[in-house]
């Protein structure tokens, strides 16, 4: 594990008072998010005095994070200079690893995707071959970005990774992931930190999807949301008060293994019976569709099986859209099961927005309609009075974008910012992940 060391090229964090540190981070956040574009706007938004704003902007400009832009609109006096966050001062490497595919990308420091690639894989191959390929793709995409921006040649400031299983966020290690044989306890964070010389954060992919929607998707501006991924597996990401809620060990939202039936014959990949994922996940749909194709329950699926030798959840979706009765029933049943469990969560958690994402959820309106019907019928009326249930707007890119924002958000926390801001970059300081953070104010 990395030891806590302050980068030698950075400032002495102890020399920065808490007030200085908080005001510096606040000014940077206002500029980099586009909330404030001029010094007067920063003052109005932050409540900081003009002198403090000027000092903090000067410090951020000196280390290359902020630069002067064009003249802004005048409010009667001299027009103020607009400030710009230098989003290409560095880049973030981000990856979402699913059960059957990987999405890899490079983003700037504002979370905009500069280059990306997606390809099929099997997470069950184990960490060595899968991460070998992720590292190879990172290298290729990084060179593409640097060739496209020869004047910048941005360094890697951080890495964000989403995995399809439980992750102990504090260590970046998978913890007994049901569909990831060979990954339990694997030092994903340490491996990538050594390879790229930058801070690395690893989380469950559903958490990164929720974060992607919160920062750049349909949940922007929301504070209490529930993101539900229905793919090969099923999981949920929780956002409370505008912050991702991981729980004490990082496994909050693992709804795929909540019990929804007493049938001992249907065994989940986790080894238990009755799990939601074993009835409504993509693998479950493929299993039931295969049975229908073989026993004559669906002529459409039988033809698919004859032509391809297999049945997938995507085949079920296409069959349903073509009017295949068996496939319609399978998707409707899956939607109702998911919706019944979500109804309990909606009454318990009272989100303003439920976002449905994942490969199965993107198949059409049939499953989404069944989810909505169950939630609105079974939840408390007050909990659903203003509730919206919508499909993901980022779709397959949610996890990738969210993984990037995970790293960006962590880098710009005040406690970490203090360790690298005067050096102008956190590149080469993977130990920043271990900087102690203050407890959030209640």
Buried (B, 14 or more C-beta within 10 A) or exposed (E): EBEEEBBEEBBEBEEBEEEBBBBBBBBBBBBBEEEBBBBBBBBEBBEBEEEBBBBBBEBBBEBEBBBEEEEBEEEEEEEBBBBBBBBBBBBBBBBBBBBBBBBBBBBBBBBEBBBBBBEEBEBEBBBEEBBEBBBEBBEEBBEBBBEEBEEBEBBBBBBBBBBBBBBBBEBBBBBEBBBBEBBBEBBBBBBBBEBBBBBBBBBBBBBBBBBBBBBBBBBEEBBBBBBBBBBBBBBBBBBBEEEBBBEEEBBBBBBBBBEBBEEEEBEBBBEEBBBBBBBBBBBBBBBBBBBBBEEEBBEBBBEBBEEEEEBBBBBBBBBBBEEBEBBBBBBBBBBBBBBBBBBBBBBEBBBBBBBBBBBBBBBBEBBBBBBBBBBBEBBEEEBBEEBBBBBBBBBBBBBBBBBBBBBBBBBBBBBBBBBBBBBBBBBBBBBBBEBEEEEEEE
